[in-house]
Amino acid sequence: MTLEPLARPARLRPGARVAVVSPSGPVPVDRMERGLDLLRGWDLDPVVAPHALDTHPDLGHLAGRDEHRAQDLQEAWCDPSVDAVLCARGGYGAHRMVDLLDWAAIRAAGPKVFVGYSDVTVLHEAFALRAGFSTLHGPMIGTEVFLKDEATRQVLRSTLFEPESVQTLGLDGAAALVPGTARGITYGGCVSLLAADAGTPWARTSARGGLLVIEDTGEEPYRLDGILTRLLRIGALDGISGVVCGSWEACGPYEGVRAVLADRLGGLGIPVVEELGFGHGPTALTVPLGVPAVLDAPADGGRCTLTARVPALV
């Protein structure tokens, strides 16, 4: 099956009510407060979900119990007064709660702005496959990159309010690992989470016509080799039109990462761009998932870009 564009949510207006949830790891209170202040400065009305500041009583890597994290997301999505659901941070835990969500009710509630990355990749895939909704692979309000990096904040803000102004993405350091031009529907996220999702009942079985968007953190080159090899072996990359790589923070010397990317992806015969500027790095650009896009990777060393053919939000 060839990937098709997903239903896009409405853009935000001044005064929009946004729910902040923690579907994975716990977020420090001070970071949450700083992030909320920034949202208020954008003339948004942020509401912290009831369990967003919880920590699991036994498993300190989780932001509260699985059922509570799922409940927060479910209630925020199905609340007609909420215009967007923003994640506070990633970490670990989305796999544990994704199947506790009532996806029929979420689908019936319709698309809303949903923003996050890292462990939130599991939810991006679920919104795409179980609800048919486009989402935003973007910074989370309780993370250092959102709190410290102006470019990260500005691209997210523009995406939320004026998505036409940021349809073309790409930092100056982006380069063509394999040159060419590709068109397809964007999908993906943290590549280790895509591999972890493979084989589960709701996992993606085909990505034909997809533009794969990947990044990761803390995975040494040999582990990235294994992750990509698993995706290749199960046919998860069959028929994709191109690969867009973001940051590989704390994944070892980049020369080793690049060698793995070239070895595992270079033989697919499709364009591959490296270091586009999204993910766990010092800048986290907002990338729309589930939209038609064009990847340009000039062979002459020109600027590499990813351009959404439609605004991320309607």
Secondary structure by P-SEA (a helix, b strand, c coil): ccccccbbbbbbccbbbbbbbbccbbbbaaaaaaaaaaaaaacccccccccccccccccccccccaaaaaaaaaaaaacccccbbbbccccccccccccccaaaaaaaaccccccccccaaaaaaaaacccbbbbbcccccccccccccaaaaaaaaaaacccccccccccccbbbccccccbbbbbbccaaaaaaacccccccccccccccccccccccaaaaaaaaaaaaaacccccccbbbbccccccccaaaaaaaaaaacccccbbbbcccccccccccccccccbbbbbbbbcccccccccccccccc
